[in-house]
């Protein structure tokens, strides 16, 4: 536990010292909430207040940006620069290191989600979720599943130079298709069908049900099951293919 807490503290320092990483994974969802809120937040979207509708989408987008994209990028960069390989020669056990990195990114996402809720409350008069337990369960479930998928993604990204392009090419289109920024009903039927099987669309749906409709997570176990299944899939791929050493050039 001592090694875990020490590494968690170190990961937090490294994250906040990286301005680019902190902006694109932590601040960007908050910036998008302000920008999109100013564009159509005071309108009705799918019969609900636009600010509420956007809040659920931005929390879901934050999970993808932070615990999926951010985690995948940092692990690929550290692997290809030899950091992960050198860590294997230290007293810090490999599993403890991965646990600390995961915990760091999950903690950052939870903080981001809380800030989004606070901004929505005081800037746009959006009531906070009535069930904080359901909200916490969704945040931990979603961040855990996307973290597993982020580690799984590192198994197919071959270079640090191309990691940003690959990650952005995956999670940005998925964010649009899943309805993070706009209602998914605006897309053609084919894209809606694709979005319906993606974990992010179910994460966003859960967030909106809890934030907008004051629902309980236990009333939407099908969405929970889909997110959990994707998380298990990512975990299996990560356990089978995660690499500590740089790929051969």
Secondary structure, 3 states (H helix, E strand, C coil): CHHHHHHHHHHHHHHHHCHHHHHHHHHHHHHHHHHHHHHHCCCEECCEEHHHHHHHHHHHHHHHHHHHHHHHHHHHHHHHCCHHHHHCCCCCCHHHHHHHHHHHHHHHHHHHHHHHHHHHHHHHCCCCCCCHHHHHHHHHHHHHHHHHHHHHHCCCCCCHHHHHHHHHHHHHHHHHHCCCCCCHHHCCHHHHHHHHCCHHHHHHHHHHHHHCCCCCHHHCHHHHHHHHHHHHHHHHHHHHHCCCCCCCC
